[in-house]
Amino acid sequence: MRIIDGNTEVYGIMGWPVAHSLSPLIQNRAFRELGLNKVYVPFPVDDVETALNGCRALSIRGISVTIPHKQAVVPFLDSIDPVAALIGAVNTLIIQDGRIHGCNTDWQGANRALAEAIELAGAKVTLLGAGGAARALGFGLLEAGAEVVIASRTPGRGRALAADLNCAWRPLTEVAGVRADVLINATSVGMAPDVDKTAVPAEILAGYRVVMDIVYAPLETRLLREAAEAGCRTINGLAMLLYQGAAQFELWTGRQPPLAAMRQELDDIFK
């Protein structure tokens, strides 16, 4: 049993909502596995600036950033990784001597999860969303040589993201007219408690080889259920969660993450 003492370093995840997050389970398992005196806790955060000032004051060592704060935190950082700056969103904060440095591992996690199902170079991808997660995923997909079409409900944000990534944009209402190999939901649509919602109609799914949803609560979203029924290979949000979390662990500790143990922690939850 691990003892929390005066030397325990504190890490966490900030978002709204955040109670559903599985990140505390995998990060704490990784700390235990390597015998590190660190702990990772959820922080429900509405006011980003106040929260970051609190992290500085309390000597929090690292933070995962989730919906809806991945872009909102950027103006309050002391420095930012060049890749995260290109993306315009961060999911990882490294805090040292009161200074906060932002990074992004979302794109690494998504690419690694997708690469287990399809060759990304040359693949055509429909990416749903225009927020921080969509920014990171779109960047990573383009870096891997995929062709990306952004589809979103909000024309202003969608067009702006497509312009930043130098890719095409379509209104979500016209997504049926987009032909692609992969469909990715990078929005929170379908996340608990709104489990009956889906971002796209079921009848368009048969046109895709692979459908991925970054939502993992529930593990099988309505989108993934309907995609499986349409004959698609599906990827749930756990794969991206695992791989982006492993990359965060390495940034925070400088140690190789115990990936097998982190994966086992997730498997044990969903037995």
Kinemage of the C-alpha trace (Angstrom):
@kinemage 1
@onewidth
@group {chain A} dominant
@subgroup {mainchain}
@vectorlist {calphas} color= white
{ca met a 1} P 0.000 0.000 0.000
{ca arg a 2} L 1.384 3.384 -0.988
{ca ile a 3} L 1.747 6.015 1.735
{ca ile a 4} L 1.010 9.671 0.949
{ca asp a 5} L 3.511 11.809 2.853
{ca gly a 6} L 5.150 15.219 2.832
{ca asn a 7} L 7.308 14.303 -0.147
{ca thr a 8} L 4.497 13.041 -2.376
{ca glu a 9} L 4.345 14.927 -5.681
{ca val a 10} L 0.852 15.783 -6.900
{ca tyr a 11} L -0.397 15.483 -10.482
{ca gly a 12} L -3.928 15.619 -11.816
{ca ile a 13} L -6.454 16.203 -14.549
{ca met a 14} L -8.516 19.367 -15.009
{ca gly a 15} L -11.728 19.576 -16.994
{ca trp a 16} L -15.479 20.071 -16.762
{ca pro a 17} L -16.841 17.499 -16.194
{ca val a 18} L -13.991 15.316 -15.005
{ca ala a 19} L -15.476 12.762 -12.583
{ca his a 20} L -15.760 10.180 -15.385
{ca ser a 21} L -12.038 10.307 -16.222
{ca leu a 22} L -10.047 7.067 -16.133
{ca ser a 23} L -6.724 8.902 -16.228
{ca pro a 24} L -6.280 8.750 -12.426
{ca leu a 25} L -6.481 4.959 -12.573
{ca ile a 26} L -3.823 4.489 -15.254
{ca gln a 27} L -1.440 7.182 -14.003
{ca asn a 28} L -1.593 6.016 -10.385
{ca arg a 29} L -1.059 2.424 -11.548
{ca ala a 30} L 2.033 3.581 -13.445
{ca phe a 31} L 3.375 5.451 -10.394
{ca arg a 32} L 2.849 2.373 -8.202
{ca glu a 33} L 4.405 0.062 -10.760
{ca leu a 34} L 7.651 2.050 -10.751
{ca gly a 35} L 7.601 2.817 -7.032
{ca leu a 36} L 7.324 6.584 -7.527
{ca asn a 37} L 6.132 8.795 -4.668
{ca lys a 38} L 3.534 10.572 -6.774
{ca val a 39} L -0.255 10.755 -6.840
{ca tyr a 40} L -2.717 11.812 -9.573
{ca val a 41} L -6.161 13.236 -8.777
{ca pro a 42} L -9.128 14.769 -10.660
{ca phe a 43} L -9.709 18.533 -10.485
{ca pro a 44} L -13.134 19.757 -11.656
{ca val a 45} L -12.277 23.168 -13.102
{ca asp a 46} L -14.529 25.902 -14.459
{ca asp a 47} L -12.223 28.933 -14.102
{ca val a 48} L -8.996 28.102 -15.965
{ca glu a 49} L -6.898 31.113 -14.922
{ca thr a 50} L -7.688 30.688 -11.225
{ca ala a 51} L -7.005 26.954 -11.420
{ca leu a 52} L -3.583 27.452 -13.009
{ca asn a 53} L -2.636 30.048 -10.420
{ca gly a 54} L -3.647 27.515 -7.779
{ca cys a 55} L -1.454 24.870 -9.396
{ca arg a 56} L 1.517 27.218 -9.204
{ca ala a 57} L 0.803 28.151 -5.590
{ca leu a 58} L 0.319 24.545 -4.468
{ca ser a 59} L 3.368 23.193 -6.342
{ca ile a 60} L 1.318 20.781 -8.425
{ca arg a 61} L 3.848 19.081 -10.702
{ca gly a 62} L 1.805 18.157 -13.745
{ca ile a 63} L -1.709 18.385 -15.149
{ca ser a 64} L -3.659 16.644 -17.878
{ca val a 65} L -6.069 19.023 -19.603
{ca thr a 66} L -9.350 17.731 -20.967
{ca ile a 67} L -12.610 19.089 -22.417
{ca pro a 68} L -13.332 21.990 -22.598
{ca his a 69} L -10.011 23.615 -21.598
{ca lys a 70} L -7.427 22.412 -24.152
{ca gln a 71} L -7.393 25.764 -25.959
{ca ala a 72} L -8.487 27.948 -23.052
{ca val a 73} L -5.301 27.237 -21.070
{ca val a 74} L -2.930 28.417 -23.806
{ca pro a 75} L -2.966 32.187 -22.999
{ca phe a 76} L -2.008 31.461 -19.386
{ca leu a 77} L 1.087 29.340 -20.081
{ca asp a 78} L 4.633 30.522 -19.486
{ca ser a 79} L 5.928 28.455 -22.417
{ca ile a 80} L 4.602 26.007 -24.970
{ca asp a 81} L 6.088 23.153 -26.963
{ca pro a 82} L 6.491 24.092 -30.668
{ca val a 83} L 4.213 21.244 -31.798
{ca ala a 84} L 1.521 22.231 -29.300
{ca ala a 85} L 1.861 25.827 -30.496
{ca leu a 86} L 1.260 24.695 -34.085
{ca ile a 87} L -1.776 22.710 -32.950
{ca gly a 88} L -3.083 25.590 -30.842
{ca ala a 89} L -4.178 23.292 -28.006
{ca val a 90} L -2.517 21.457 -25.127
{ca asn a 91} L -3.444 18.428 -23.053
{ca thr a 92} L -0.350 18.259 -20.842
{ca leu a 93} L 1.095 20.768 -18.392
{ca ile a 94} L 4.533 20.467 -16.827
{ca ile a 95} L 4.926 22.732 -13.787
{ca gln a 96} L 8.324 23.559 -12.347
{ca asp a 97} L 9.447 26.473 -10.158
{ca gly a 98} L 6.063 28.140 -10.625
{ca arg a 99} L 6.288 28.084 -14.427
{ca ile a 100} L 3.825 26.156 -16.599
{ca his a 101} L 4.911 24.558 -19.858
{ca gly a 102} L 2.277 23.177 -22.262
{ca cys a 103} L 2.579 20.125 -24.520
{ca asn a 104} L 0.219 17.966 -26.560
{ca thr a 105} L 0.197 14.170 -26.610
{ca asp a 106} L -3.343 13.709 -27.971
{ca trp a 107} L -2.144 13.443 -31.546
{ca gln a 108} L 0.437 10.816 -30.617
{ca gly a 109} L -2.165 8.761 -28.782
{ca ala a 110} L -4.678 8.936 -31.624
{ca asn a 111} L -2.148 8.093 -34.329
{ca arg a 112} L -0.843 5.105 -32.413
{ca ala a 113} L -4.373 3.802 -31.802
{ca leu a 114} L -5.363 4.251 -35.450
{ca ala a 115} L -2.147 2.698 -36.752
{ca glu a 116} L -3.232 -0.583 -35.164
{ca ala a 117} L -6.211 -0.648 -37.531
{ca ile a 118} L -5.195 1.125 -40.740
{ca glu a 119} L -2.205 2.577 -42.594
{ca leu a 120} L -2.596 6.320 -42.119
{ca ala a 121} L -0.376 7.393 -45.020
{ca gly a 122} L -2.732 7.959 -47.917
{ca ala a 123} L -5.892 7.286 -45.885
{ca lys a 124} L -8.852 9.658 -46.198
{ca val a 125} L -10.293 10.740 -42.847
{ca thr a 126} L -13.493 12.530 -41.871
{ca leu a 127} L -12.809 14.279 -38.561
{ca leu a 128} L -15.845 15.410 -36.561
{ca gly a 129} L -15.342 18.475 -34.388
{ca ala a 130} L -13.489 21.775 -34.258
{ca gly a 131} L -12.269 21.945 -30.658
{ca gly a 132} L -8.925 21.250 -29.037
{ca ala a 133} L -9.073 17.484 -29.538
{ca ala a 134} L -9.938 17.865 -33.225
{ca arg a 135} L -7.029 20.277 -33.649
{ca ala a 136} L -4.568 17.793 -32.196
{ca leu a 137} L -5.941 14.815 -34.110
{ca gly a 138} L -6.061 16.728 -37.375
{ca phe a 139} L -2.443 17.785 -36.995
{ca gly a 140} L -1.336 14.243 -36.232
{ca leu a 141} L -3.265 12.753 -39.139
{ca leu a 142} L -1.760 15.208 -41.601
{ca glu a 143} L 1.715 14.564 -40.185
{ca ala a 144} L 1.136 10.853 -40.832
{ca gly a 145} L 0.237 11.531 -44.468
{ca ala a 146} L -3.546 11.232 -44.254
{ca glu a 147} L -6.022 13.416 -46.144
{ca val a 148} L -8.392 15.134 -43.705
{ca val a 149} L -11.849 16.683 -44.016
{ca ile a 150} L -13.136 18.580 -40.973
{ca ala a 151} L -16.894 18.330 -40.381
{ca ser a 152} L -18.453 20.468 -37.659
{ca arg a 153} L -21.695 22.048 -36.494
{ca thr a 154} L -20.098 25.479 -36.058
{ca pro a 155} L -19.061 26.986 -39.413
{ca gly a 156} L -16.838 29.671 -37.901
{ca arg a 157} L -14.709 27.346 -35.798
{ca gly a 158} L -14.749 24.604 -38.413
{ca arg a 159} L -13.569 26.841 -41.228
{ca ala a 160} L -10.910 28.391 -38.984
{ca leu a 161} L -9.552 24.962 -38.022
{ca ala a 162} L -9.557 23.787 -41.624
{ca ala a 163} L -7.679 26.923 -42.643
{ca asp a 164} L -5.119 26.406 -39.867
{ca leu a 165} L -4.582 22.784 -40.923
{ca asn a 166} L -4.815 23.567 -44.647
{ca cys a 167} L -7.492 20.949 -45.213
{ca ala a 168} L -11.125 20.863 -46.351
{ca trp a 169} L -14.196 21.678 -44.254
{ca arg a 170} L -17.801 20.543 -44.611
{ca pro a 171} L -20.874 21.312 -42.525
{ca leu a 172} L -21.823 18.369 -40.337
{ca thr a 173} L -25.167 18.268 -42.132
{ca glu a 174} L -23.321 17.425 -45.368
{ca val a 175} L -21.075 14.701 -43.964
{ca ala a 176} L -23.004 12.046 -45.916
{ca gly a 177} L -21.477 13.447 -49.084
{ca val a 178} L -17.882 12.937 -47.879
{ca arg a 179} L -16.153 9.752 -49.032
{ca ala a 180} L -13.395 8.543 -46.704
{ca asp a 181} L -11.766 5.464 -45.170
{ca val a 182} L -11.913 6.591 -41.539
{ca leu a 183} L -14.454 8.472 -39.434
{ca ile a 184} L -13.324 9.957 -36.099
{ca asn a 185} L -15.579 11.552 -33.532
{ca ala a 186} L -13.447 14.179 -31.765
{ca thr a 187} L -16.412 15.744 -29.956
{ca ser a 188} L -18.100 14.900 -26.650
{ca val a 189} L -21.319 13.812 -28.405
{ca gly a 190} L -22.397 10.461 -26.986
{ca met a 191} L -20.554 10.865 -23.690
{ca ala a 192} L -22.425 9.982 -20.489
{ca pro a 193} L -25.023 11.009 -19.517
{ca asp a 194} L -26.111 11.709 -23.119
{ca val a 195} L -25.451 8.154 -24.285
{ca asp a 196} L -28.338 8.097 -26.769
{ca lys a 197} L -26.802 10.823 -28.902
{ca thr a 198} L -24.607 10.370 -31.967
{ca ala a 199} L -22.907 12.868 -34.226
{ca val a 200} L -23.867 11.264 -37.557
{ca pro a 201} L -26.724 9.133 -38.907
{ca ala a 202} L -26.197 5.378 -38.899
{ca glu a 203} L -26.929 5.019 -42.608
{ca ile a 204} L -23.664 6.704 -43.649
{ca leu a 205} L -21.373 4.442 -41.606
{ca ala a 206} L -21.194 1.532 -44.051
{ca gly a 207} L -19.037 3.729 -46.288
{ca tyr a 208} L -16.175 3.705 -43.764
{ca arg a 209} L -13.605 0.992 -43.060
{ca val a 210} L -12.714 2.264 -39.575
{ca val a 211} L -14.711 4.329 -37.069
{ca met a 212} L -13.033 5.755 -33.966
{ca asp a 213} L -14.636 7.587 -31.041
{ca ile a 214} L -12.469 9.449 -28.538
{ca val a 215} L -15.283 9.154 -25.976
{ca tyr a 216} L -14.767 6.242 -23.562
{ca ala a 217} L -17.645 6.774 -21.134
{ca pro a 218} L -19.505 4.702 -22.203
{ca leu a 219} L -16.939 2.355 -23.710
{ca glu a 220} L -19.249 1.509 -26.601
{ca thr a 221} L -20.934 4.699 -27.703
{ca arg a 222} L -23.984 4.697 -29.923
{ca leu a 223} L -21.702 5.695 -32.806
{ca leu a 224} L -19.445 2.674 -32.283
{ca arg a 225} L -22.375 0.309 -31.817
{ca glu a 226} L -23.967 1.433 -35.065
{ca ala a 227} L -20.593 1.368 -36.839
{ca ala a 228} L -20.035 -2.257 -35.785
{ca glu a 229} L -23.497 -3.148 -37.036
{ca ala a 230} L -22.560 -1.544 -40.367
{ca gly a 231} L -19.486 -3.781 -40.632
{ca cys a 232} L -16.835 -1.195 -39.697
{ca arg a 233} L -13.786 -1.881 -37.601
{ca thr a 234} L -14.232 0.198 -34.451
{ca ile a 235} L -11.749 1.830 -32.069
{ca asn a 236} L -12.991 3.036 -28.695
{ca gly a 237} L -11.543 5.865 -26.660
{ca leu a 238} L -9.444 3.656 -24.388
{ca ala a 239} L -6.671 3.132 -26.945
{ca met a 240} L -6.090 6.858 -27.398
{ca leu a 241} L -6.410 7.400 -23.632
{ca leu a 242} L -3.746 4.788 -22.956
{ca tyr a 243} L -1.209 5.990 -25.496
{ca gln a 244} L -1.568 9.719 -24.844
{ca gly a 245} L -1.392 9.027 -21.109
{ca ala a 246} L 1.770 6.977 -21.530
{ca ala a 247} L 3.365 9.876 -23.413
{ca gln a 248} L 2.335 12.249 -20.608
{ca phe a 249} L 3.884 9.940 -17.994
{ca glu a 250} L 7.189 10.017 -19.851
{ca leu a 251} L 7.139 13.819 -20.070
{ca trp a 252} L 6.467 14.140 -16.335
{ca thr a 253} L 8.899 11.518 -15.067
{ca gly a 254} L 11.543 11.007 -17.746
{ca arg a 255} L 10.865 7.275 -17.336
{ca gln a 256} L 9.540 4.724 -19.803
{ca pro a 257} L 5.859 4.156 -18.971
{ca pro a 258} L 4.840 0.677 -17.783
{ca leu a 259} L 2.460 0.308 -20.706
{ca ala a 260} L 1.425 -3.286 -19.987
{ca ala a 261} L 0.406 -2.416 -16.422
{ca met a 262} L -1.496 0.672 -17.564
{ca arg a 263} L -3.338 -1.399 -20.171
{ca gln a 264} L -4.109 -4.067 -17.578
{ca glu a 265} L -5.653 -1.427 -15.316
{ca leu a 266} L -8.083 -0.502 -18.101
{ca asp a 267} L -8.788 -4.125 -18.961
{ca asp a 268} L -9.622 -4.899 -15.331
{ca ile a 269} L -12.225 -2.126 -15.275
{ca phe a 270} L -14.053 -3.431 -18.332
{ca lys a 271} L -13.899 -7.188 -17.708
